[in-house]
Amino acid sequence: MFEATGIAKVAKWVLGEDCGCDERKKKLNQLFSYRKPQCLLESEYNYLKEYFELSSNTITPAVQAEMLEIYNRVFKDSRELTTCSSCFMNGVHGRLKIVYNEYE
């Protein structure tokens, strides 16, 4: 029953058992072959889940800073805050959305 709903998969990830990270990393490496991204930490996943579920078209400087911190760790990058919202949304935001979607 739990397998059909996907709850078992989430429970294993939350409880620290097989989170599917190897499969996810393989897929992410295919999507971002030039970057070799890291898996999200549980706290990063939870933050992005809450953010993406709200689906807001605006992004505050505090949210931008948090997402940038996640992005820099996941992609081993050193991007800085920008005042160009389209650059942020098309770059950092878009790539984090792709990574996040691999967990869903």
Backbone as a chain_set.jsonl record, in Angstrom:
{"seq": "MFEATGIAKVAKWVLGEDCGCDERKKKLNQLFSYRKPQCLLESEYNYLKEYFELSSNTITPAVQAEMLEIYNRVFKDSRELTTCSSCFMNGVHGRLKIVYNEYE", "coords": {"N": [[0.819, -1.191, 0.0], [1.881, 1.326, 0.851], [3.914, 1.639, -1.025], [2.557, 2.135, -3.395], [1.537, 4.696, -3.031], [3.778, 6.18, -2.74], [4.699, 6.905, -0.293], [6.37, 5.222, 1.146], [8.823, 5.517, -0.115], [9.434, 8.216, 0.467], [9.479, 8.029, 3.25], [11.688, 6.338, 3.645], [13.677, 8.027, 2.724], [13.525, 10.205, 4.518], [14.017, 8.879, 6.915], [16.611, 8.16, 6.59], [17.355, 5.866, 5.272], [17.711, 4.03, 2.235], [17.739, 6.513, 0.011], [17.549, 6.807, -2.626], [19.476, 8.271, -3.752], [21.718, 7.615, -5.314], [20.607, 6.886, -7.798], [19.295, 9.286, -8.349], [21.449, 11.074, -8.432], [22.745, 10.105, -10.694], [20.855, 10.695, -12.672], [20.748, 13.518, -12.358], [23.378, 14.128, -13.007], [23.313, 13.534, -15.694], [21.529, 15.487, -16.584], [22.896, 17.818, -15.85], [25.601, 17.68, -16.882], [27.937, 19.112, -16.974], [28.275, 20.122, -14.456], [27.963, 18.301, -12.243], [26.114, 17.936, -9.884], [25.398, 17.95, -6.319], [23.45, 15.964, -4.027], [20.421, 17.159, -2.509], [20.325, 18.37, 0.841], [18.341, 17.309, 3.609], [17.154, 19.496, 4.953], [17.437, 21.473, 3.002], [15.874, 20.425, 0.953], [13.349, 20.502, 2.229], [13.03, 23.269, 2.547], [12.979, 24.147, -0.147], [10.768, 22.712, -1.029], [8.648, 23.885, 0.41], [8.877, 26.496, -0.62], [8.495, 26.14, -3.473], [5.944, 25.037, -3.486], [4.379, 27.18, -2.779], [4.472, 28.763, -5.018], [5.086, 31.46, -5.821], [5.373, 34.497, -7.682], [7.085, 36.431, -7.044], [10.192, 37.224, -5.46], [11.867, 37.539, -2.495], [14.712, 39.368, -1.152], [15.758, 37.884, 1.005], [14.842, 35.265, 0.542], [16.036, 34.842, -1.92], [18.725, 34.878, -1.13], [18.844, 32.586, 0.517], [18.179, 30.567, -1.321], [20.285, 30.881, -3.063], [22.426, 30.116, -1.468], [21.857, 27.385, -1.15], [21.982, 26.609, -3.851], [24.718, 27.202, -4.459], [26.026, 25.32, -2.831], [25.016, 22.853, -3.776], [25.731, 22.909, -6.493], [28.404, 23.406, -6.317], [29.376, 26.05, -6.566], [30.024, 29.626, -6.679], [28.291, 31.77, -6.794], [26.941, 35.092, -6.471], [24.618, 37.329, -4.808], [22.228, 38.976, -6.9], [20.867, 41.817, -8.591], [19.4, 41.472, -10.772], [16.54, 40.147, -11.546], [15.54, 38.422, -13.536], [17.826, 37.086, -14.376], [18.436, 35.65, -12.058], [16.094, 34.1, -11.751], [16.075, 32.587, -14.122], [18.488, 31.27, -13.952], [19.665, 30.324, -11.18], [17.209, 29.776, -9.773], [15.757, 28.287, -11.713], [17.436, 26.037, -12.148], [17.549, 24.937, -9.57], [14.897, 24.223, -9.312], [14.726, 22.144, -11.168], [16.445, 20.266, -9.95], [15.061, 19.895, -7.524], [12.66, 18.788, -8.524], [13.476, 16.224, -9.153], [13.209, 14.876, -6.842], [10.581, 14.502, -6.469]], "CA": [[0.0, 0.0, 0.0], [2.721, 2.509, 0.912], [4.668, 1.755, -2.261], [1.681, 2.704, -4.418], [1.357, 6.125, -2.793], [5.08, 6.843, -2.698], [5.043, 7.238, 1.087], [7.507, 4.399, 1.566], [10.02, 6.145, -0.673], [9.672, 9.414, 1.263], [9.84, 7.592, 4.6], [13.066, 5.854, 3.611], [14.564, 9.185, 2.561], [13.497, 10.955, 5.763], [14.606, 8.07, 7.976], [18.023, 7.953, 6.325], [17.638, 4.624, 4.585], [17.965, 4.246, 0.817], [17.001, 7.682, -0.442], [17.564, 6.86, -4.085], [20.442, 9.303, -4.113], [22.573, 7.159, -6.415], [19.828, 7.017, -9.037], [19.049, 10.708, -8.542], [22.716, 11.68, -8.865], [22.972, 9.691, -12.073], [19.947, 11.502, -13.499], [21.192, 14.911, -12.299], [24.624, 14.226, -13.767], [22.931, 13.566, -17.106], [20.923, 16.791, -16.837], [23.903, 18.861, -15.634], [26.867, 16.955, -17.05], [29.043, 20.05, -16.793], [28.27, 20.585, -13.077], [27.997, 17.203, -11.27], [25.495, 18.446, -8.656], [25.261, 17.153, -5.113], [22.069, 15.774, -3.584], [19.938, 18.118, -1.521], [20.21, 17.974, 2.234], [16.932, 17.265, 3.988], [16.702, 20.862, 5.255], [17.34, 22.184, 1.727], [14.687, 19.881, 0.294], [12.167, 21.031, 2.907], [12.931, 24.696, 2.216], [12.549, 24.266, -1.547], [9.398, 22.182, -1.119], [7.756, 24.945, 0.886], [8.938, 27.606, -1.573], [7.894, 25.803, -4.763], [4.511, 24.803, -3.309], [3.716, 28.484, -2.713], [4.451, 29.227, -6.401], [5.041, 32.919, -5.883], [6.095, 35.106, -8.797], [8.04, 37.385, -6.496], [11.203, 36.606, -4.613], [12.469, 38.533, -1.617], [16.16, 39.203, -1.013], [16.063, 36.815, 1.967], [14.622, 33.992, -0.146], [17.085, 34.751, -2.927], [19.967, 34.526, -0.433], [18.739, 31.181, 0.951], [18.248, 29.716, -2.508], [21.645, 30.992, -3.587], [23.267, 29.281, -0.602], [21.581, 26.002, -1.549], [22.522, 26.447, -5.206], [26.182, 27.176, -4.421], [26.491, 24.053, -2.268], [24.636, 21.756, -4.655], [26.476, 22.984, -7.753], [29.807, 23.756, -6.015], [29.556, 27.323, -7.258], [30.22, 30.751, -5.767], [27.497, 32.906, -7.279], [26.569, 36.083, -5.471], [23.314, 37.946, -5.002], [22.132, 39.845, -8.058], [19.658, 42.63, -8.659], [18.725, 41.08, -12.011], [15.635, 39.061, -11.174], [15.417, 37.427, -14.608], [19.045, 36.265, -14.329], [18.276, 34.74, -10.932], [15.006, 33.16, -12.013], [16.455, 31.679, -15.21], [19.676, 30.509, -13.577], [19.613, 29.658, -9.879], [15.845, 29.29, -9.517], [15.419, 27.24, -12.69], [18.227, 24.823, -11.906], [17.092, 24.331, -8.313], [13.588, 23.61, -9.582], [15.015, 20.865, -11.828], [16.972, 19.365, -8.916], [13.937, 19.601, -6.619], [11.718, 17.912, -9.207], [13.994, 14.858, -9.133], [12.798, 14.28, -5.565], [9.12, 14.338, -6.479]], "C": [[0.863, 1.255, 0.0], [3.511, 2.723, -0.368], [3.835, 2.432, -3.34], [1.534, 4.204, -4.252], [2.669, 6.885, -2.782], [5.529, 7.192, -1.3], [6.257, 6.453, 1.556], [8.814, 5.017, 1.097], [10.411, 7.382, 0.138], [10.125, 9.034, 2.66], [11.28, 7.103, 4.647], [14.034, 7.018, 3.525], [14.661, 9.95, 3.868], [14.194, 10.191, 6.878], [16.073, 7.732, 7.735], [18.36, 6.632, 5.696], [17.898, 4.956, 3.119], [17.103, 5.382, 0.291], [16.943, 7.756, -1.957], [18.582, 7.852, -4.606], [21.324, 8.87, -5.277], [21.866, 7.298, -7.753], [19.604, 8.483, -9.376], [20.313, 11.407, -9.041], [23.016, 11.327, -10.316], [22.128, 10.537, -13.023], [20.391, 12.969, -13.528], [22.495, 15.112, -13.069], [24.361, 14.223, -15.268], [22.363, 14.932, -17.469], [21.937, 17.929, -16.767], [25.294, 18.246, -15.745], [28.09, 17.838, -16.82], [29.197, 20.488, -15.342], [28.454, 19.503, -12.022], [27.414, 17.655, -9.919], [25.447, 17.422, -7.525], [23.776, 16.968, -4.809], [21.709, 16.859, -2.572], [20.02, 17.526, -0.12], [18.728, 18.011, 2.588], [16.387, 18.669, 4.259], [16.551, 21.685, 3.974], [16.097, 21.733, 0.961], [13.425, 20.483, 0.907], [11.955, 22.505, 2.59], [12.404, 24.878, 0.793], [11.126, 23.761, -1.73], [8.402, 23.252, -0.709], [7.723, 26.102, -0.117], [8.195, 27.268, -2.866], [6.389, 25.505, -4.641], [3.728, 26.109, -3.23], [3.59, 29.119, -4.095], [4.309, 30.734, -6.534], [5.846, 33.432, -7.073], [7.1, 36.144, -8.325], [9.005, 36.646, -5.579], [11.884, 37.696, -3.798], [13.983, 38.339, -1.577], [16.55, 38.084, -0.051], [15.897, 35.441, 1.321], [15.704, 33.792, -1.203], [18.403, 34.32, -2.277], [19.967, 33.057, -0.009], [18.879, 30.237, -0.242], [19.645, 29.738, -3.114], [22.621, 30.145, -2.767], [23.094, 27.803, -0.957], [22.213, 25.723, -2.909], [24.042, 26.307, -5.177], [26.717, 25.875, -3.832], [26.221, 22.902, -3.23], [25.496, 21.736, -5.926], [27.947, 23.362, -7.563], [30.195, 25.037, -6.754], [29.777, 28.424, -6.227], [29.493, 31.994, -6.288], [27.147, 33.817, -6.122], [25.19, 36.639, -5.787], [23.353, 38.887, -6.192], [20.845, 40.653, -7.986], [18.859, 42.314, -9.92], [17.83, 39.878, -11.714], [15.492, 38.013, -12.274], [16.653, 36.537, -14.665], [18.926, 35.226, -13.219], [17.237, 33.666, -11.24], [15.389, 32.154, -13.099], [17.655, 30.805, -14.845], [19.471, 29.692, -12.318], [18.247, 29.015, -9.645], [15.496, 28.121, -10.439], [16.156, 25.944, -12.455], [17.825, 24.136, -10.611], [15.739, 23.666, -8.486], [13.782, 22.244, -10.245], [15.514, 19.847, -10.805], [15.835, 18.941, -7.982], [12.976, 18.605, -7.258], [12.192, 16.461, -9.256], [13.636, 14.135, -7.843], [11.314, 13.98, -5.538], [8.721, 13.141, -7.291]], "O": [[0.602, 2.17, -0.781], [3.754, 3.864, -0.761], [4.363, 3.224, -4.12], [1.416, 4.92, -5.246], [2.668, 8.115, -2.811], [6.625, 7.722, -1.121], [7.087, 6.983, 2.295], [9.799, 5.036, 1.835], [11.585, 7.572, 0.458], [11.048, 9.641, 3.202], [12.013, 7.418, 5.584], [15.084, 7.01, 4.167], [15.759, 10.31, 4.292], [14.888, 10.79, 7.7], [16.71, 7.094, 8.572], [19.537, 6.289, 5.586], [18.276, 6.086, 2.811], [15.89, 5.237, 0.141], [16.346, 8.68, -2.51], [18.548, 8.228, -5.777], [21.645, 9.686, -6.141], [22.453, 7.771, -8.727], [19.707, 8.884, -10.535], [20.257, 12.23, -9.955], [23.489, 12.171, -11.077], [22.617, 11.03, -14.039], [20.411, 13.593, -14.59], [22.691, 16.147, -13.706], [25.104, 14.841, -16.031], [22.672, 15.476, -18.529], [21.85, 18.891, -17.53], [26.073, 18.294, -14.793], [29.167, 17.333, -16.502], [30.17, 21.169, -15.019], [29.058, 19.774, -10.984], [28.139, 17.745, -8.928], [25.455, 16.212, -7.747], [22.942, 17.737, -5.287], [22.571, 17.4, -1.879], [19.81, 16.329, 0.075], [17.949, 18.688, 1.917], [15.277, 18.992, 3.837], [15.638, 22.505, 3.87], [15.367, 22.548, 0.398], [12.531, 20.924, 0.184], [10.821, 22.94, 2.386], [11.49, 25.669, 0.561], [10.361, 24.33, -2.509], [7.42, 23.494, -1.411], [6.652, 26.626, -0.424], [7.346, 28.044, -3.304], [5.644, 25.703, -5.6], [2.547, 26.147, -3.575], [2.692, 29.93, -4.319], [3.476, 31.213, -7.303], [6.879, 32.862, -7.425], [7.877, 36.672, -9.121], [8.686, 35.602, -5.01], [12.414, 38.659, -4.352], [14.482, 37.269, -1.928], [17.558, 37.408, -0.261], [16.722, 34.553, 1.532], [16.226, 32.688, -1.358], [19.116, 33.481, -2.827], [20.974, 32.365, -0.159], [19.6, 29.241, -0.183], [20.125, 28.723, -3.619], [23.534, 29.532, -3.32], [24.073, 27.062, -1.05], [22.898, 24.716, -3.089], [24.595, 25.399, -5.798], [27.749, 25.374, -4.28], [27.096, 22.071, -3.471], [25.931, 20.675, -6.374], [28.655, 23.609, -8.539], [31.199, 25.091, -7.463], [29.722, 28.166, -5.025], [30.01, 33.109, -6.23], [27.064, 33.396, -4.968], [24.661, 36.448, -6.882], [24.374, 39.518, -6.466], [19.859, 40.22, -7.389], [17.76, 42.837, -10.107], [18.299, 38.742, -11.639], [15.339, 36.829, -11.974], [16.54, 35.351, -14.972], [19.272, 34.06, -13.413], [17.47, 32.477, -11.02], [15.049, 30.976, -12.988], [17.809, 29.71, -15.386], [19.142, 28.507, -12.382], [18.165, 27.823, -9.35], [14.998, 27.091, -9.985], [15.57, 24.866, -12.55], [17.764, 22.908, -10.546], [15.471, 22.641, -7.859], [13.077, 21.292, -9.914], [15.063, 18.701, -10.792], [15.676, 17.756, -7.691], [12.525, 17.671, -6.594], [11.369, 15.556, -9.389], [13.75, 12.912, -7.764], [10.846, 13.264, -4.653], [7.532, 12.846, -7.413]]}, "num_chains": 1, "name": "protein.A"}
